[in-house]
């Protein structure tokens, strides 16, 4: 697509791994709303750590990227939100994220 400019349909984009989900046009707004609610229901701290780690690793070599990912996962697991997520899962209740 980059070199030829040829357009592809949504099904082909999914087959190629360019998108991870395809929905009918009539269901798009509902699918977007559902995904947004799903993301908004996660720990804001965990999301921030994950986004930062994703983009930082793009600039790093493989060994440094692994080191950075390990540090990010450690930071995440030491956060209060990690304990809350585990507790909520075990208690079968929604988590009460504090962002710390």
C-alpha positions in Angstrom: 0.0 0.0 0.0 2.8 2.4 0.9 4.6 2.0 -2.4 1.7 1.5 -4.8 -1.1 3.6 -3.2 -3.5 0.8 -3.9 -6.5 0.8 -1.6 -7.6 -2.3 0.2 -10.9 -3.2 1.9 -11.3 -3.8 5.6 -11.3 -7.6 5.3 -8.0 -7.6 3.4 -6.5 -5.2 6.0 -7.5 -7.6 8.7 -5.9 -10.6 6.8 -2.7 -8.6 6.4 -2.6 -7.7 10.2 -3.0 -4.0 9.6 -6.1 -3.9 11.8 -7.1 -6.2 14.6 -10.9 -5.9 14.3 -13.4 -5.2 11.5 -17.0 -4.4 12.0 -19.9 -3.4 9.7 -20.1 0.3 9.1 -23.5 0.4 10.9 -21.8 -1.1 14.0 -18.7 1.1 14.0 -19.9 3.8 16.5 -21.0 1.1 19.0 -17.7 -0.8 18.6 -15.7 2.4 19.1 -17.7 3.2 22.2 -17.2 -0.3 23.6 -13.5 -0.2 23.0 -13.2 3.3 24.6 -15.1 2.2 27.7 -12.9 -0.9 27.9 -9.7 1.3 27.8 -11.2 3.9 30.2 -11.9 1.1 32.7 -8.2 0.2 33.0 -5.7 1.8 35.4 -4.7 5.2 34.1 -1.2 4.6 35.6 -0.8 1.3 33.9 -2.0 2.7 30.5 0.5 5.6 30.9 3.4 3.2 31.7 2.5 0.9 28.8 2.2 3.7 26.3 5.4 5.3 27.3 7.2 1.9 27.2 5.8 1.1 23.8 7.1 4.4 22.2 10.4 4.5 24.1 11.3 1.0 23.0 10.9 2.0 19.3 14.0 4.1 19.7 16.1 1.5 21.5 18.2 -1.5 20.4 16.9 -4.9 21.2 18.9 -5.4 24.5 18.1 -1.9 25.7 14.4 -2.4 24.8 14.2 -5.6 26.8 15.9 -3.8 29.8 13.5 -0.9 29.5 10.5 -3.2 29.3 11.6 -5.1 32.4 12.0 -1.9 34.3 8.5 -0.7 33.1 6.9 -4.0 34.2 8.6 -3.8 37.6 7.4 -0.3 38.1 3.9 -1.4 37.1 3.8 -4.4 39.4 5.0 -2.3 42.4 2.2 0.2 41.9 -0.8 0.3 44.2 -3.1 -0.1 41.1 -1.5 -3.5 40.4 -2.4 -4.7 43.9 -5.9 -3.3 43.5 -6.3 -5.1 40.1 -5.3 -8.4 41.6 -7.5 -7.9 44.7 -10.4 -7.0 42.5 -9.9 -10.0 40.2 -9.8 -12.4 43.2 -12.8 -10.8 44.8 -14.7 -10.8 41.5 -15.4 -7.0 41.7 -14.7 -4.0 39.6 -11.3 -2.4 40.5 -11.2 1.0 42.1 -8.2 2.6 40.4 -6.3 5.3 42.2 -3.7 6.0 39.5 -0.8 5.2 41.8 
